[in-house]
């Protein structure tokens, strides 16, 4: 309501302001001279919304990502104009919140490509077109194989192996990371147990598997992990689940409860790539984690200037 009120009071009577749903609004401004004027108007709108509002006695910061679509003539389809402005808004969100982007045809091309890629990824989940590669973790002192990290690959029927950097972010956005992650967990646990039978090293190398924020938000995650361990026969103490520090920015109380439940199963927990976000070292004391993996940029340059 506060956002709607600000929009109403900061536009002319000839402008049209509408709420599309949720936190999305549309503004129709007739007689805009050119793109520069439209962008200036959008930036002014974003600045207006950056001013804190008071809700139930508390200050709340509301920021807006704005997409701009210019109508070049009076015969353009209104639905297409809204769709194009929506694409530009999401492009602004992707580039960084509280930004302004103007629609161009390349956005539509990318949107179509994304839809095609998403459809292919959904088919891959149904057909289980994934494979797991294992990266060894070696103790530097003696060269002993201490563990192995499970890394998922998409075995695309036409493109061959697709690396995680090309599809994991889309899987996160669409929620497909949940079934993909579940499959990886079960497949990796089974593979690790099979290797233990074939190569009886002592102690057994641990298995490391990544968990996404989406997976941690699933209420049946503990059952999934326990099921993978039971089905494979892998000892819980030989499984390490890795989370990124972005998890710590989510609902902390819920995340702590979920992490505590995983720890109670007997598995080990690690924070991967620590130092790429905004987590404080002091916060780690409240987390039931065993291992902290520092991101390389976090430690780069530590020895510079040291004699």
PyMOL commands that set and color helices and strands:
alter all, ss='L'
color gray80, all
select helices_A, chain A and resi 2-9+35-50+78-95+105-127+164-174+177-198+213-216+221-232+236-238+245-249+252-264+281-286+296-299
alter helices_A, ss='H'
color red, helices_A
select strands_A, chain A and resi 16-21+24-28+53-55+58-60+66-68+100-102+130-138+145-156+160-162+206-210+239-244+268-274+291-294
alter strands_A, ss='S'
color yellow, strands_A
deselect
rebuild
show_as cartoon
